[in-house]
Amino acid sequence: MTLYRFRNCKLLRNHALIIDDLWIRNGKIADPEKIFFDEKILADIEYDCQGILIAPGYIDLQINGAFGHDFSSPDTASEAILIDVARKLTSHGVTAFLPTIVSSNADAYKTILPKYKRRAGSAKDGAAILGMHLEGPFIDKEKHGAHRTECLLKAPHGTEDLLACYGSFDNVSIVTLAPEIPNMIEKVIPELVDRYGLVVSIGHSVASLDEGERAVCSGVRFITHLFNAMLGFHHRHPNLLGLLTSHRVPATTVIHYGLIADGIHTHSATIRLAHRVHPQGLVLVTDALDALGLPEGIHRLGPQEIAVKNKRATIAGTETLCGSIASMTECVQNMRQALLDGETNKCNVKNLSENDKDKFIVDSIEAATLHPASVLRIEKQKGTLSYGADADFIFLDDKLNVLSTFIAGEQAWTITDEWSIDNIRINPSQ
C-alpha cells in the first residue's frame, strides 16, 4: 500500500493548529510514530503543501438540495442527482452530507426514500451520503416556516404513525420533530433512539424549556436551526434556547444545535451569543436549497416556488425565509468573521494574539467537522485528522477559502492546477 506524506503545512488536530505532516495510507490517516519505529520505512510519495492549513472535510447535516436539484421532489429523486450534488459539493469543502427532506405527503416519502441510500465518498463520485435528515412533517403548525401546513401530522399512535408516513427508517440518520406534539416525549423519541438508532432533533416547535428538557431526557441530542422556527428567548420563558444552559441536562450529555451562518438567518451577534454560551455544541448547517450554486431567480422546494434575490431565499410572493443559498465554506468564513467582530470594532480595537485568532479558526472549522460528526456518533471516523480516521480533508488558505478537497486520501477537487496533486508532488520520479 502506497504511503503518502503531506509536508510543509499546518494541521487542525486535537482542537489546535499545529505544524506537522499528514501521513495517509489506504484511505486512512496514518500514525507516523508507528511508521518510523515499527515499520522503519519512508513515504513512497511526498507533497509540498506550501504552508497551507489542512483541516478535516466539512460535514453538512441539513441540506435541502443544490445545483438545481431539490431533494424533496419525488418527480426527480434518483441516485444520479445525489451523485451530481455530491461531486459538486467538494468544491465547497464538503466531504459528507445528509440529504434533507422537508415535510411532504406519505406518497412522496415512499417514492423518495428508497432512492436515497447511504454511500461511501470517493474522489470519483464525491462526498459521502451519511443517511437522510427527515425534517417534518411531525412539527408544529405555528412554526411551520416554509413547510406546507397541509402536510403536517400528529402521532396519536406513536411511532406507527411515523412509519406509516415514511414507509421505513432505512437510510435515515436524523428526524426533526416538535416535542410538544402528544406522544413524542413519552413514546416516539425513546423508540426512535433505542429501537431504530436514530438521532432525534427538535425544531419547528413552540415547546417550552420544560418540554425541551423532558425531550432531552427521552433521548433528543440535537436542535434544528437554533433561533429559527421556534419561540424566542424571554427572560422568564427561555423556551428551547434555554437548553444551552439547562441544569436538567446530564453533565455527560452534549446538546448540539444547528446554526445557519449565512448572514441572513442569524445575525453575527447571535452567532457570538450561541458560541459563548455553548461552543462545543455549535454545528454549522447550510440549510441550502436547490439554488445553491445557481443564479438568482425562481427555484423550488418541493412543490413550492422559491424566490432568490440578494442572497435571500423566500417563498415566492412572501417574506418567509425558506432555507439558504450559502455554501459551507461561506458559513465557516461567516462564523470566523462574527467571532472576530466581537473582539474588534472601530471604537475599540483589540490586539488579538495569534493564539486567539487561531482559536476562532479552530472553533469555526470544528463547527463544520468534528461537531456534526459527533452528532452522528462517528467522530472517530470523520470530522477529525486523528490517526485511523478516514482521510477526508481539505486545503485552506489564510482566509479559509477551499483550495483542494480529498476523499479517502484521493484528490476529488482543486481550485486551480497549481494545487493539483501532480504539481505539488516533491518526488515525481518515484
C-alpha positions in Angstrom: 0.0 0.0 0.0 1.3 3.4 -1.0 2.4 5.7 1.9 1.8 9.4 1.3 3.3 12.3 3.2 2.0 15.9 3.1 4.7 18.3 4.2 5.1 22.0 4.9 1.7 22.5 6.3 -0.4 23.2 9.4 -2.9 20.7 10.7 -6.1 21.2 12.7 -5.7 18.4 15.2 -6.7 17.9 18.8 -8.5 21.3 18.9 -5.4 23.2 17.8 -3.5 24.4 14.8 -0.1 22.6 14.8 2.8 22.4 12.4 3.1 18.8 11.4 3.0 16.4 8.5 0.0 14.4 7.4 0.5 10.8 6.6 -2.0 8.8 4.5 -2.2 5.1 3.7 -5.1 3.0 2.3 -7.6 5.9 2.6 -6.8 6.4 6.3 -4.7 8.8 8.4 -1.6 7.0 9.4 0.4 7.3 12.7 4.0 8.4 11.8 5.4 7.1 15.1 4.4 3.6 14.2 5.8 4.0 10.7 9.1 5.3 12.0 9.7 3.0 14.9 7.8 -0.2 14.0 8.0 -0.3 10.2 11.1 1.8 9.7 10.1 3.0 6.3 9.9 6.3 4.4 7.0 7.7 2.4 6.5 6.5 -1.1 5.3 9.9 -2.3 5.7 13.3 -0.7 3.9 16.6 -1.3 4.9 20.2 -0.6 1.8 22.0 0.7 3.4 25.4 0.7 2.3 26.4 4.2 -1.4 25.9 3.8 -3.8 24.7 6.5 -5.1 21.1 6.3 -8.4 20.5 8.0 -11.0 17.7 8.1 -13.6 17.8 5.3 -16.8 19.6 6.1 -20.0 17.7 7.0 -23.4 19.2 6.3 -26.3 17.7 8.4 -29.0 19.8 6.7 -29.0 20.5 3.0 -32.3 20.5 1.1 -30.7 20.5 -2.4 -28.1 22.2 -4.5 -27.0 23.0 -8.1 -30.6 22.8 -9.4 -31.6 19.6 -7.6 -34.3 19.6 -4.9 -34.1 16.5 -2.7 -37.8 16.8 -1.7 -39.0 16.4 -5.3 -40.5 12.9 -5.9 -40.5 13.6 -9.6 -36.7 13.9 -9.9 -35.5 11.8 -7.0 -32.7 9.5 -8.1 -29.3 8.3 -7.2 -27.9 10.3 -10.2 -28.9 13.6 -8.6 -27.3 12.7 -5.3 -24.1 11.9 -7.1 -24.2 15.1 -9.1 -24.6 17.1 -5.9 -22.0 15.0 -4.0 -19.4 15.7 -6.7 -20.1 19.5 -6.9 -20.2 19.9 -3.1 -16.5 19.0 -3.0 -15.8 22.5 -4.5 -17.1 23.9 -1.2 -15.0 21.5 1.0 -17.9 19.2 1.8 -16.8 15.5 2.1 -20.1 14.2 3.6 -23.7 15.3 3.9 -27.3 14.4 4.8 -29.8 15.0 2.1 -32.7 16.7 3.9 -36.4 16.1 3.0 -38.9 18.8 4.1 -42.4 18.0 5.2 -44.1 16.0 2.4 -47.0 13.6 2.0 -46.7 9.9 2.5 -46.6 9.1 -1.2 -43.7 11.5 -1.7 -41.6 9.9 1.1 -42.3 6.4 -0.2 -41.1 7.5 -3.7 -38.0 9.4 -2.5 -36.6 7.5 0.4 -35.8 4.2 -1.3 -33.8 6.1 -3.9 -31.5 7.9 -1.4 -29.2 5.3 0.1 -26.1 5.7 2.2 -22.9 5.7 0.1 -19.2 6.0 0.8 -17.5 9.0 -0.6 -14.8 8.8 -3.3 -12.7 11.1 -5.5 -14.8 9.9 -8.4 -18.3 10.2 -7.0 -17.8 12.9 -4.4 -19.0 13.4 -0.8 -20.3 10.5 1.3 -24.0 10.2 1.9 -24.4 9.6 5.6 -28.1 8.9 5.6 -31.1 11.2 5.3 -32.4 14.0 7.5 -36.2 14.0 7.7 -37.3 17.4 8.7 -41.0 17.1 9.4 -43.9 16.5 8.9 -44.3 15.9 12.7 -43.8 19.6 13.5 -45.9 22.4 14.9 -48.2 24.4 12.6 -47.4 27.6 14.5 -43.7 27.3 13.5 -44.1 25.6 10.1 -41.8 28.2 8.4 -41.6 27.2 4.7 -43.2 23.8 5.3 -46.6 23.2 3.8 -49.2 23.1 6.6 -51.4 20.6 4.7 -48.6 18.0 5.1 -48.2 18.3 8.9 -49.2 15.4 11.0 -49.7 14.3 14.6 -48.8 10.9 16.1 -51.8 9.6 18.0 -50.5 6.0 17.6 -46.9 6.8 18.3 -44.1 5.5 16.1 -46.6 3.6 14.0 -47.7 6.9 12.5 -44.2 7.9 11.6 -43.6 4.5 9.9 -47.0 4.9 8.1 -45.8 8.2 6.8 -42.2 7.5 5.9 -42.5 3.8 5.0 -39.2 2.9 6.6 -36.3 4.2 8.6 -33.8 2.6 6.3 -31.0 5.0 5.4 -32.4 7.7 7.8 -30.0 9.3 10.3 -31.9 12.3 11.8 -35.5 13.0 12.3 -36.7 16.5 13.2 -39.9 16.7 15.2 -41.7 19.0 17.6 -41.6 17.5 21.2 -44.8 19.2 22.3 -46.9 17.0 19.9 -48.6 14.3 22.1 -46.8 11.0 22.4 -43.5 12.4 21.2 -41.7 12.6 24.5 -43.2 9.6 26.2 -43.2 7.1 23.2 -41.8 8.3 19.9 -38.5 9.8 20.9 -37.2 6.9 23.1 -38.3 4.4 20.5 -36.6 6.2 17.6 -33.4 6.3 19.6 -33.3 2.9 21.3 -35.0 0.7 18.7 -34.0 2.4 15.4 -30.7 4.0 16.4 -31.8 7.4 15.0 -30.7 10.9 16.1 -33.8 12.8 17.1 -33.7 16.6 16.7 -36.3 19.1 17.9 -37.3 22.1 15.8 -40.2 23.9 14.1 -41.6 24.0 17.6 -43.4 26.1 20.3 -42.0 23.9 23.1 -41.2 25.3 26.5 -37.9 24.7 28.2 -39.6 22.1 30.4 -40.8 20.2 27.3 -37.4 20.5 25.8 -35.7 19.2 28.9 -38.0 16.2 29.1 -37.3 15.6 25.4 -33.6 15.5 26.1 -34.1 13.1 28.9 -36.1 10.9 26.4 -33.1 10.9 24.0 -33.0 14.1 22.0 -29.5 15.3 21.2 -29.9 18.0 18.5 -31.8 21.2 17.9 -32.6 22.0 14.3 -31.5 25.5 13.1 -31.4 27.2 16.5 -33.3 30.6 16.8 -35.3 29.9 13.6 -38.8 28.4 13.6 -39.0 28.3 17.4 -40.2 30.5 20.3 -37.7 33.3 21.0 -35.9 33.7 24.3 -37.7 35.6 27.1 -36.1 36.2 30.5 -39.0 34.4 32.2 -39.6 31.8 29.5 -36.3 30.8 27.8 -38.0 28.1 25.8 -35.8 25.7 23.7 -32.9 28.2 23.8 -32.6 27.5 27.5 -31.4 24.0 26.7 -27.9 25.5 26.1 -27.6 26.3 29.8 -30.0 23.8 31.4 -29.0 22.1 34.6 -31.5 19.3 34.0 -29.4 18.1 31.1 -27.0 15.5 32.4 -23.4 16.7 32.7 -22.3 13.9 30.3 -24.8 14.9 27.7 -23.8 17.4 25.0 -26.7 19.0 23.3 -25.7 20.1 19.8 -27.6 22.7 17.8 -27.6 23.6 14.1 -26.8 27.2 13.2 -27.3 28.8 9.7 -24.5 31.3 9.5 -25.4 32.6 6.0 -25.7 36.3 7.0 -29.5 36.2 6.6 -30.9 33.7 9.1 -28.7 34.5 12.0 -27.1 37.9 13.0 -23.4 37.9 13.7 -24.1 39.0 17.3 -26.4 36.0 17.7 -23.7 33.7 16.4 -21.3 35.1 19.1 -24.0 34.7 21.8 -24.5 31.0 21.0 -20.8 30.4 20.7 -20.0 32.0 24.1 -22.8 30.2 25.9 -22.2 26.7 24.4 -19.4 26.5 21.9 -18.9 22.7 22.0 -22.5 22.2 20.8 -22.4 24.5 17.8 -22.9 22.8 14.4 -22.9 24.8 11.2 -25.5 23.8 8.7 -26.2 25.4 5.3 -29.9 24.5 5.1 -29.2 25.1 1.4 -31.8 24.9 -1.4 -31.5 23.8 -5.0 -30.5 27.4 -5.8 -27.0 26.9 -4.2 -24.6 27.3 -7.0 -27.1 28.9 -9.4 -28.1 32.5 -10.3 -30.8 34.4 -8.6 -34.4 33.8 -9.7 -37.2 31.4 -9.1 -36.4 27.9 -7.8 -38.2 25.2 -6.0 -38.5 23.5 -2.6 -40.8 20.5 -3.0 -43.9 21.9 -4.9 -43.3 25.5 -3.7 -41.7 28.3 -5.7 -38.8 30.0 -4.0 -37.6 33.4 -4.9 -33.9 34.1 -4.5 -32.7 37.7 -4.5 -29.7 39.4 -2.8 -28.7 36.1 -1.3 -32.1 35.8 0.4 -34.4 32.9 -0.3 -38.2 33.3 0.4 -41.4 31.6 -0.5 -42.4 33.4 -3.7 -44.7 36.4 -3.0 -43.9 36.4 0.7 -41.1 37.4 3.1 -41.0 33.9 4.7 -37.4 32.6 4.8 -37.1 29.1 3.4 -33.5 27.9 3.5 -30.3 29.5 2.3 -28.1 29.6 -0.7 -24.9 29.7 1.3 -22.2 27.1 0.9 -20.5 25.5 3.9 -17.3 27.5 3.0 -19.3 30.7 3.4 -20.8 29.6 6.7 -17.4 28.8 8.2 -16.0 32.1 7.0 -19.0 34.0 8.3 -18.7 32.4 11.7 -15.0 33.2 12.0 -15.7 36.8 11.0 -18.5 37.0 13.5 -16.2 35.9 16.3 -13.6 38.4 15.2 -16.2 41.2 15.0 -16.9 40.5 18.7 -13.3 41.4 19.5 -12.7 44.4 17.2 -14.6 47.5 16.2 -13.9 51.0 15.0 -14.0 52.5 18.5 -12.1 49.9 20.5 -9.7 47.8 18.5 -8.2 44.9 20.5 -4.9 43.5 19.5 -5.6 39.8 19.4 -2.8 37.3 19.9 -2.1 34.7 17.3 -3.5 32.1 19.8 -6.8 34.0 20.0 -7.0 34.2 16.2 -6.2 30.5 15.9 -8.9 29.6 18.4 -11.5 31.4 16.2 -10.3 29.4 13.2 -10.4 26.1 15.1 -13.9 26.7 16.6 -15.3 27.7 13.2 -13.9 24.7 11.4 -14.8 22.2 14.1 -18.4 23.5 14.0 -18.4 22.1 10.4 -16.4 19.0 11.0 -15.9 17.4 14.5 -19.2 18.6 15.9 -21.5 17.3 13.1 -19.6 14.0 13.2 -20.2 13.9 17.0 -24.0 14.3 16.4 -23.9 11.2 14.3 -21.5 9.4 16.7 -18.8 9.0 14.1 -16.3 11.4 15.5 -13.5 8.8 15.5 -14.1 8.2 11.8 -14.9 11.5 10.3 -14.6 15.2 11.1 -11.1 14.7 12.5 -7.4 14.2 11.5 -6.8 11.7 14.3 -4.9 8.6 13.4 -7.0 5.9 11.9 -9.8 8.3 10.8 -10.9 8.5 7.2 -8.6 10.6 5.1 -11.2 13.2 4.1 -9.5 16.5 4.3 -9.3 20.0 2.7 -6.6 22.6 1.9 -7.4 26.1 3.2 -5.7 29.4 2.7 -5.5 32.1 5.4 -9.0 33.4 4.5 -10.4 29.8 4.8 -11.0 29.6 1.1 -11.0 25.9 0.0 -8.1 25.2 -2.4 -8.5 21.4 -2.7 -10.6 18.6 -1.4 -9.6 15.0 -0.7 -11.8 12.0 0.0 -10.3 8.7 1.2 -6.9 10.2 0.6 -7.5 11.0 -3.1 -7.9 14.4 -4.6 -11.6 15.0 -5.5 -11.4 18.7 -6.5 -8.9 21.5 -6.8 -9.4 25.2 -7.4 -6.6 25.5 -10.0 -3.9 23.4 -11.5 -1.5 25.0 -9.1 -3.0 22.8 -6.4 -3.2 19.7 -8.5 -1.7 16.7 -6.7 0.7 16.2 -9.6 2.0 19.8 -9.3 2.7 19.7 -5.5 4.5 16.4 -5.6 8.1 16.5 -4.5 9.4 13.3 -5.9 7.6 12.6 -9.2 10.3 10.2 -10.3 9.3 7.6 -7.7 
